[in-house]
Amino acid sequence: DPSSEEFGPSALAPARRHRWHAMFLRLGVLCFCSLGVVGAQQAGTMTKEASPPMAVKHCTKAGGCSVEQGAVTLDANWRWVHEVDGNENCFTGGWNRQLCLDSQSCAKRCAVEGVDAEGYKKTYGIRTIRGGVELQFVSEGGNVGSRVYLTDGEESYKVFKLKNREFAFDVDVASLAFGLNGALYFVEMDVAGGKGTGDNEAGARFGTGYCDAQCPHDIKWMDGEANVDGLHGMCCFEMDIWEANNRASAFTPHPCSIEGAYRCKGIECGDGDKNERYRGVCDKDGCDFNAFRMGQEHFYGVGQDFALDTTKPMTVVTQFLTTDGTDQGDLSEIRRFYVQEGRVIANADVNMQGVPAGNSITDAFCSAQKGVFQDSDSHADKGGLQKVGEALDRGLVLVLSLWDDNATEMRWLDASFPAAEPRGSRPGLARGPCDGSTSSPAQVRKEHGSATVKYTNIMYGEIGSTTPEGARRLGALLV
């Protein structure tokens, strides 16, 4: 995961990445603007926020597609945080204890700063392109990776309600090598970014309020207070639509037993380093569909020998189908197909003994996969697709990111994982063709710093409204 189930029964500690855990420690030495790589509660006034514009299309079968204007805003953890009435950093690899004696005083005395247009482009490597946005892995300023959220262009995140709907986007991962992950996913963040809770006066415009199914402890501000002691995590439902480089990809739901953004502490966080991974409120492994892992090693990769050629852009379509085809029905299936160079391409069929034939995510698929792979079925324990559907009904926030992985070197996505077990010693260990020798953060930053991911032409709406007529329910045109 970012969701996939990077960690299986012999999970390593700590619990997965969190995607950004090690990154935050690194960012503090990369450039001045990253010295305060944290979120904060007061809104800074030194730099006017200039979130890059990004439009999406809302589609119906009867009326076609209409444009909805929005913008992307940088996560608060990347932004400069300083004292409210000055420029002293509140966080420089650790909390400034003169300003942050406790969680409440820190929230009152520190401000998260805006990012101007030049900062987005040069400092963070985030650029507006035709139809969307491009994220560069290592920016001109030396920043590594980024995470942005889609907003309404004002003070709120855009909310997507996707049960009995489909979501489509174009993506270009041609330059993403082993060890990198361009991820597009949804989380159940607060629509206002927690603004008005405690001392949070920054809110969505400044990228506050992040949570995900890994219950990350490195979110510096939670419920309007500073996470000074690091004891709390921020948990919420997560639906990974796309996690990929040019050699491997996966999509993964992560149900949770809680609703909305939830500040956890202790066992409910499910911390892997305490051997409590499967005792928390969220399914950290998720139920991933990775074609390579499911026995289709020639479905996705570099060149024309693969059904999906990652040297070329592709359209990714995800459908959230219900039992009766209505908005009131329960979520029963997450279906995926692609469009590339005019061809509609069905998702890879399962080719794994013991897992029923099919090419989509259902509760039956998830439980069978977990059994064959000898993984804990936390997905079922946390309510399975029923809980996923409930979260889709409540509404989710879109996240776009690009990152590397200090904890596992992205082996859970594109190599064999856990690394301590010999490749092929049991089903499900091999997730991609990488051998792990070129995936360390130090190497990918040195050799692939200029790598980018492009997310464009985002569309959502009724089933069949964003895609060719014959592909509405995968009834025709499939290759």
C-alpha positions in Angstrom: 0.0 0.0 0.0 0.3 3.4 0.2 -1.5 1.4 0.6 -1.2 -1.8 -0.5 -0.4 -4.4 1.8 3.3 -3.9 1.9 3.4 -5.7 5.2 2.2 -9.3 5.5 2.2 -11.8 8.3 5.9 -11.2 9.0 5.5 -7.5 9.0 8.5 -5.4 9.6 8.5 -2.6 12.2 7.7 0.1 12.1 4.4 0.0 10.2 5.1 0.7 6.6 6.5 3.8 5.2 4.4 5.8 6.6 4.9 7.1 3.2 6.5 10.1 4.5 8.0 9.2 7.8 11.6 9.2 6.8 11.1 11.9 4.2 10.3 14.5 6.8 13.5 13.8 8.6 15.4 14.3 5.3 13.6 17.4 4.1 14.9 19.5 7.0 18.4 19.6 5.5 17.5 20.0 1.9 16.6 23.7 1.6 15.7 26.6 3.8 12.0 26.4 3.0 11.9 22.9 4.3 13.6 23.6 7.6 10.1 23.8 9.1 8.7 20.7 7.4 5.6 20.4 9.5 2.0 21.5 9.6 1.0 24.4 11.8 -2.3 25.9 13.0 -2.0 29.7 12.5 -2.0 31.0 9.0 1.1 32.8 7.9 1.0 36.2 6.2 4.5 36.6 4.8 3.8 34.8 1.5 0.5 34.8 -0.3 -0.7 31.3 -1.1 -0.8 30.7 -4.9 -2.2 27.2 -5.3 -1.7 25.9 -8.8 -5.1 25.7 -10.7 -6.4 22.3 -11.6 -9.8 21.6 -13.2 -11.7 18.3 -13.2 -14.8 17.2 -15.1 -18.1 16.0 -13.7 -19.9 13.7 -16.1 -23.3 12.3 -16.7 -24.5 9.9 -19.5 -27.3 12.3 -20.5 -25.6 15.6 -20.3 -21.9 14.9 -20.9 -19.1 16.5 -18.9 -18.9 19.9 -17.3 -15.8 21.6 -16.0 -15.3 22.2 -12.2 -12.5 24.6 -11.4 -10.2 23.9 -8.5 -6.6 24.0 -7.3 -4.0 21.8 -5.7 -2.5 22.8 -2.4 0.8 21.5 -0.8 0.5 19.4 2.4 1.3 21.5 5.5 4.1 19.1 6.5 6.2 20.4 3.6 5.7 24.1 4.4 7.8 26.5 6.3 6.5 26.9 9.9 7.7 29.9 12.0 6.7 31.9 15.0 3.6 34.0 14.3 5.3 37.4 14.7 8.7 36.6 13.3 10.7 34.1 11.2 12.2 31.8 13.8 11.5 28.2 12.9 9.2 26.2 15.0 10.6 22.9 13.8 14.1 22.1 12.5 14.4 18.4 12.6 12.7 18.6 16.0 10.4 21.0 17.9 11.8 24.4 18.9 11.1 24.0 22.7 11.3 27.7 23.2 8.2 28.1 21.1 6.7 24.7 21.6 6.7 23.8 25.3 3.4 21.9 24.9 0.9 21.1 22.2 -1.4 24.1 23.0 1.2 26.8 23.2 2.8 25.6 20.0 -0.4 25.8 18.1 -0.9 29.4 19.2 2.6 30.6 18.6 3.4 29.0 15.2 2.1 29.7 11.7 2.3 27.7 8.5 3.3 29.8 5.6 1.9 30.2 2.1 3.7 29.1 -1.1 3.9 31.4 -4.1 3.9 30.4 -7.7 7.7 30.3 -8.0 7.9 28.3 -4.8 5.5 25.7 -6.1 7.6 25.3 -9.3 11.2 25.7 -8.1 11.1 24.8 -4.5 8.7 21.9 -4.6 8.8 20.8 -8.3 5.0 21.2 -8.7 3.9 22.5 -12.1 0.6 23.2 -13.8 0.5 21.5 -17.2 -2.3 21.2 -19.8 -5.1 19.4 -18.2 -3.5 18.8 -14.8 -0.3 18.8 -12.8 3.2 17.4 -12.9 5.2 16.5 -9.8 9.0 16.3 -10.0 10.8 13.9 -7.7 13.8 16.2 -6.7 13.1 19.9 -7.3 15.5 22.7 -8.3 15.6 23.6 -4.6 16.5 20.1 -3.5 13.1 19.1 -2.1 12.4 15.4 -2.3 8.9 14.3 -3.2 5.6 16.1 -2.6 2.0 15.6 -1.7 -0.9 17.8 -2.8 -4.7 17.9 -2.3 -7.4 19.0 -4.6 -9.4 22.0 -3.3 -12.3 24.0 -4.5 -9.9 26.8 -5.1 -10.9 28.5 -1.9 -11.1 27.3 1.7 -12.2 23.7 1.3 -11.1 20.4 -0.1 -13.1 19.1 -3.0 -15.2 16.1 -1.8 -15.8 13.1 -4.1 -18.7 10.7 -3.4 -18.0 7.7 -5.6 -20.2 4.8 -4.8 -22.0 3.7 -7.9 -19.7 6.1 -9.8 -16.5 5.9 -11.8 -13.3 7.9 -11.6 -10.9 8.3 -14.5 -7.6 10.1 -15.1 -4.7 10.1 -17.4 -1.2 9.3 -16.0 2.3 9.3 -17.4 4.8 7.2 -15.3 7.4 6.7 -18.1 10.3 8.2 -16.0 9.4 6.6 -12.7 12.1 3.9 -12.0 12.2 1.1 -9.5 11.9 2.5 -5.9 9.6 5.4 -6.9 5.9 5.7 -6.4 3.5 8.1 -8.1 0.3 7.7 -6.0 -3.2 9.0 -6.6 -5.6 8.1 -3.9 -8.5 9.2 -1.7 -8.6 9.7 2.1 -11.4 10.8 4.5 -9.9 14.1 5.5 -12.0 16.8 7.0 -13.3 19.0 4.2 -12.0 22.2 5.9 -8.7 20.6 6.8 -9.7 20.8 10.5 -10.0 24.6 10.4 -11.8 25.8 13.5 -10.8 22.8 15.6 -8.6 23.8 18.5 -6.2 26.5 17.3 -6.3 25.5 13.7 -6.7 28.8 11.7 -4.9 27.6 8.6 -7.1 24.8 7.2 -7.4 23.4 3.7 -5.9 26.4 1.9 -2.7 25.6 3.7 -2.9 21.8 3.4 -3.7 20.8 7.0 -5.7 17.8 8.2 -4.0 14.8 6.5 -4.8 11.3 7.7 -4.7 7.8 6.1 -5.1 4.2 7.0 -1.5 3.9 8.3 -2.4 6.2 11.2 0.8 8.2 10.7 2.5 9.6 13.7 4.5 12.2 11.8 1.6 14.5 11.2 2.7 17.4 13.4 -0.7 19.0 14.0 -3.8 17.0 14.9 -7.2 18.4 15.9 -5.7 21.9 16.4 -2.9 20.8 18.6 0.8 20.1 18.1 1.8 16.5 18.2 4.9 17.4 20.2 5.4 14.1 21.8 4.6 12.1 18.6 2.4 9.7 20.6 -0.7 10.2 18.4 -1.5 9.2 14.9 -4.1 10.4 12.4 -6.2 7.6 11.0 -8.9 7.5 8.3 -10.2 5.4 5.5 -8.0 5.3 2.4 -8.7 4.2 -1.2 -5.5 3.9 -3.3 -6.6 4.3 -6.8 -3.1 4.2 -8.3 0.3 3.4 -6.8 2.9 2.9 -9.5 6.2 3.3 -11.2 7.0 2.2 -14.8 7.4 -1.5 -13.7 4.6 -2.2 -11.2 1.2 -0.9 -10.1 -1.5 -1.6 -7.6 -4.9 -0.4 -6.4 -6.0 -1.0 -2.9 -9.0 -0.2 -0.5 -8.2 0.2 3.2 -11.4 0.0 5.4 -11.4 1.4 8.9 -13.7 0.8 11.9 -13.9 4.6 12.5 -15.5 7.4 10.5 -13.6 10.5 9.4 -10.3 11.7 10.6 -9.5 10.1 14.0 -6.6 10.9 16.3 -5.4 7.6 17.7 -3.2 6.8 20.7 -1.8 3.4 21.8 -3.1 0.1 20.5 -5.8 1.8 18.3 -3.0 3.2 16.1 -1.9 -0.3 15.2 1.8 0.4 15.4 4.0 -2.2 13.8 7.0 -1.6 16.0 4.8 -2.6 18.9 3.5 -5.7 17.1 0.1 -4.2 17.1 -0.4 -3.7 13.3 -3.6 -5.8 13.2 -5.1 -4.4 16.4 -5.6 -0.8 15.2 -8.7 0.9 13.8 -7.7 0.6 10.2 -6.7 -2.1 7.7 -3.1 -1.2 7.0 -2.4 -4.0 4.6 -5.6 -3.4 2.5 -6.7 -5.7 -0.3 -4.4 -4.9 -3.2 -4.8 -5.9 -6.8 -1.3 -5.9 -8.3 -1.3 -7.8 -11.7 2.3 -9.1 -11.2 1.5 -10.4 -7.8 -1.6 -12.1 -9.1 0.4 -14.1 -11.6 0.3 -11.8 -14.7 3.9 -10.8 -15.1 3.5 -9.5 -18.6 0.5 -7.2 -18.2 2.2 -4.0 -17.1 5.7 -2.7 -17.9 8.1 -1.0 -20.3 7.6 -1.6 -24.0 5.2 -3.0 -26.5 5.5 -6.6 -25.1 3.2 -5.6 -22.3 -0.6 -5.2 -22.5 0.0 -1.8 -20.8 3.1 0.0 -22.1 4.3 2.4 -19.5 6.5 4.3 -22.0 3.2 5.9 -23.1 0.4 7.7 -21.2 -2.7 5.8 -20.3 -6.2 6.4 -19.0 -7.1 4.6 -15.7 -10.8 4.0 -15.0 -12.0 2.7 -11.7 -15.7 1.8 -11.2 -17.3 1.4 -7.8 -20.2 -1.0 -8.5 -23.1 -1.8 -6.2 -25.2 -4.9 -5.7 -28.2 -3.5 -7.5 -26.7 -0.8 -9.7 -28.2 2.0 -7.6 -26.7 4.6 -5.2 -28.6 2.9 -2.4 -27.1 -0.5 -3.0 -24.1 -1.9 -1.1 -20.6 -1.7 -2.7 -20.0 -5.1 -4.2 -17.1 -4.7 -6.6 -14.2 -2.3 -7.5 -13.6 -2.7 -11.2 -10.6 -1.4 -13.2 -9.9 -1.0 -16.9 -7.6 1.2 -19.0 -7.6 3.0 -22.3 -4.3 3.4 -24.2 -3.9 4.6 -27.8 -7.7 4.1 -28.4 -7.8 0.6 -27.1 -9.9 -0.4 -24.1 -7.9 -2.8 -22.0 -9.4 -4.9 -19.2 -7.6 -5.3 -16.0 -5.4 -8.5 -15.8 -7.2 -11.7 -14.9 -6.1 -13.5 -11.8 -3.6 -16.3 -12.5 -3.1 -17.7 -9.0 -4.1 -21.1 -7.9 -6.6 -20.9 -5.0 -7.9 -17.5 -6.0 -11.1 -17.5 -8.0 -11.0 -16.3 -11.6 -11.7 -12.6 -12.1 -10.0 -9.2 -12.5 -11.7 -7.0 -9.9 -11.7 -6.5 -6.2 -14.6 -8.2 -4.3 -14.8 -9.5 -0.8 -14.5 -13.1 -2.1 -11.3 -12.1 -4.0 -9.8 -10.4 -0.9 -10.4 -13.3 1.4 -9.2 -15.9 -1.1 -6.0 -13.9 -1.8 -5.3 -13.4 1.9 -5.6 -17.2 2.4 -3.3 -18.2 -0.5 -0.7 -15.5 0.5 -0.9 -16.5 4.2 -1.7 -12.9 5.1 -3.9 -11.7 7.9 -7.4 -10.9 6.6 -7.6 -7.5 8.2 -9.7 -6.3 5.3 -12.5 -8.6 6.3 -11.9 -7.9 10.0 -12.5 -4.1 9.4 -15.7 -4.6 7.5 -14.5 -5.2 3.9 -16.3 -3.6 1.0 -19.3 -2.7 3.2 -17.1 -0.3 5.1 -15.5 0.9 1.9 -18.9 1.8 0.4 -19.9 3.7 3.6 -16.8 5.8 3.3 -17.4 6.4 -0.4 -20.9 7.7 0.6 -19.6 10.0 3.2 -17.1 11.6 0.8 -13.4 11.7 0.2 -10.5 14.1 -0.6 -8.2 13.5 -3.6 -4.4 13.2 -3.0 -1.7 13.3 -5.6 1.9 12.4 -4.6 5.3 11.2 -5.6 7.6 9.6 -3.1 10.4 7.2 -2.3 10.7 4.8 0.6 13.3 4.6 3.2 11.6 1.9 5.2 11.3 -0.8 2.5 12.7 0.8 -0.7 9.3 0.3 -2.3 9.8 -3.5 -2.4 6.2 -4.0 -1.4 5.2 -2.5 -4.8 7.8 -3.6 -7.3 10.1 -6.3 -5.8 9.8 -9.2 -3.4 8.5 -8.4 0.1 9.2 -9.1 2.9 12.8 -8.9 1.8 13.9 -11.4 4.4 12.0 -14.2 2.8 13.4 -15.8 -0.4 11.5 -14.8 -3.5 9.1 -17.5 -4.5 9.2 -19.3 -1.1 5.5 -18.7 -0.8 2.8 -17.1 -3.1 2.4 -13.4 -3.1 5.9 -12.4 -2.1 6.8 -11.3 -5.6 5.1 -8.0 -6.4 7.2 -6.9 -9.4 10.4 -7.6 -11.4 12.8 -5.5 -9.3 15.5 -7.2 -7.4 15.9 -4.3 -5.0 19.5 -3.5 -5.8 18.7 -0.1 -7.3 15.9 1.1 -5.2 17.5 2.8 -2.2 16.4 6.4 -1.7 20.1 7.5 -2.0 20.4 5.9 -5.4 17.0 6.9 -6.9 17.6 10.5 -5.8 21.0 10.5 -7.4 20.1 8.8 -10.6 16.4 9.7 -11.1 16.0 13.1 -9.4 14.5 14.5 -12.6 11.8 11.9 -12.7 8.2 13.2 -12.9 4.7 11.9 -12.8 1.9 13.7 -14.7 -1.8 13.5 -13.6 -4.2 15.0 -16.1 -7.8 14.9 -17.4 -9.5 13.9 -14.1 -13.1 13.0 -14.7 -15.8 11.4 -12.4 -19.5 10.6 -12.7 -22.1 8.0 -13.5 -20.9 4.6 -14.5 -20.0 4.7 -18.2 -20.0 8.5 -18.4 -16.3 9.1 -18.6 -15.4 6.3 -21.0 -16.1 5.0 -24.5 -19.7 3.7 -24.9 -18.6 0.1 -25.4 -16.6 0.0 -22.1 -19.3 1.1 -19.8 -19.4 -2.2 -18.0 -16.6 -3.9 -19.8 -19.1 -5.4 -22.2 -17.1 -4.8 -25.4 -14.0 -3.4 -27.1 -11.7 -5.1 -24.6 -8.3 -6.4 -25.6 
